[in-house]
Amino acid sequence: MELTDNQIQRISNYLDTKGVKLIDFRIEIFDHIISQIEQKLEIENTNFETIFYQVTDGWNKQLNTDSSFLLGWAYSSPKTVIKKAKKIHKKLYTKVALLISIPIFLGMLLNLSLFKIVLDAVNSQGLLIASVFSIISGFIIYKSRREINKTVYSFLIKTQETQLFLGGILLFMYSFDVPSIEILILFTFSNCYLIVLNFKHRKEKEKYTLLIEK
């Protein structure tokens, strides 16, 4: 049984009340709830209000605000968003880690002396590298915060705001000739991960734009 516009708006209001604002997640949950209600209305001989409360009662716990040690206790969102964000984070973080660490380890194994020369050259340009990546991370985080349409990926971008602090430390260290190639590599890796998150966020926004234009 197809729902009326008023009934669909009722579902939308429910998601607003639960703080479901991330566009990719909201569309997914919105479709689930509509499908569940329509199926129940076809099977059960009852009214929309009864079915609505039955279905939303099942979603209430999943949409309660939660946080995670992995993503940072300071960053809260509906429980299902946290669960999805953690899954995405683990997958993307591992991929970026492998893409960066494998060439480093191969360089160490194949030609250690050349690897050290390259490392010293990178370290000598630490201030420039830290400056460039600080600008990149600052721009991505600032733009993500200013956007109206947010996604699970922009939520993950928000959890990476410590990169700004790390970038500040690096700029301070290299400005006073106290280099740290380990922190520089970590900062470079973290920014590569941030760039990947931003790319994924843009792709989700494109999907949303195409969807609402149909």
ZIKA-V550176 format. One line per field, one symbol per residue. ss: DSSP state (2 for helix, 1 for strand, 0 for the rest). phi: phi as a letter, one per 30 degrees, with the letter a starting at -180 (. if undefined). psi: psi as a letter, one per 20 degrees, with the letter a starting at -180 (. if undefined). A space follows every 50 residues. Layout:
# ZIKA-V550176
ss: ???
phi: ???
psi: ???
This chain:
# ZIKA-V550176
ss: 00002222222222222000002222222222222222222220000222 22222222222220111100011111112222222222222222222222 22222222220222222222222202222222222222222222220000 02222222000222222222222220000022222222222222222222 22222222222220
phi: .dddddddddddddddddidcdddddeddedddedddddddddccbcded deddddddceddcddbbbddcjddccaeeddeddddddeddddddddddc ddddddddddadddddddddddddcedddddddddddddddddddddddc bdddddeddcdddddddddddddddchbdbdddddddddddddddddddd dddddddddddddd
psi: ppqrhhhghggghghghiknhogggggggghgggggggghhhgqmarggg gghgghhhighhjqprrqhgiphioqrqghggggggggggggggghgghg hghghggghgngghghggghgghhkgggghgghggghggggghghiqgoq rhhhghghijiihhghhgggggghhklmqnhghgggggghhgghgggggh ghghhgggghgii.
